């Protein structure tokens, strides 16, 4: 699993940027279907499940932890 920041969301597909430098961007990839993911927007931190070790995969949803609880 990797964390990333959404750079764009369109028609159920998302592009993300990995790392703080913003140099490693993904190709458009699908967003896991759930009601929580309907509100994803550019700038949100998300978790990505990469496919076969590549930078592209499936956006699973918003990243959260004890300091960043879901709404």
N, C-alpha and C positions, 0 to 999 in steps of 0.2 A: 504494500500500500504506500501511496505517496500523498503528501499534501500539496496543494497548489492554490492559486487565486484565479477565480473566473475572470476571463477577459471579455468574453461575449457569450450570449445565450440566444439561440434562435431555433424555433421549430423543434424543440426537444434535443437539440445538439448544443454542445458547449466547447469553447476553446479555453484552455487554461495556460497559465504561466507558472513554471516551477522555479523555486529558489528566489532569493531576495534580489538578485541581479536582473531578473526578468528576461534573461537571454534564452531560456529554453522553453519555447512555446509548443503546444500540441497542435495537431490537426483537429478539425471538428470531430467530436466523439459523442456517443449517446449518453443521456442522463438516465439513471435508474428511475423507473416510474414509481412515484409515491406522492402522497398529498403534500408532504413536507418539502419536496423538491420543486413544487409548482412556484414557490416564492423565491427561488434562486435568482440572483442578479449579479451583474459584473461587480467585482470587488469582494465577493464572498469567498471565504476560505473553505475549500472542499477537500474531500478524500477521493482519490482516484485509484481504481484497481487496474494496474497496467496489464496488458495482455502480452504474454510471452516475453516479458522483460523489456518491452518497448515503452516509449513515453506516452503512447496513446492507449486507451482502454475504455473504461466505463466510469463516469462520474457517479459515485455512490451517494453523495449528499454532503451537507454542510459539516464542517469539522467542528467538534465541540469537545470540551473537557471541563474540569471543575471550575476553571476561571472563565469559561466561555460556554455557559449552559444554553441549550436550545430554548427558543421562545415558546 
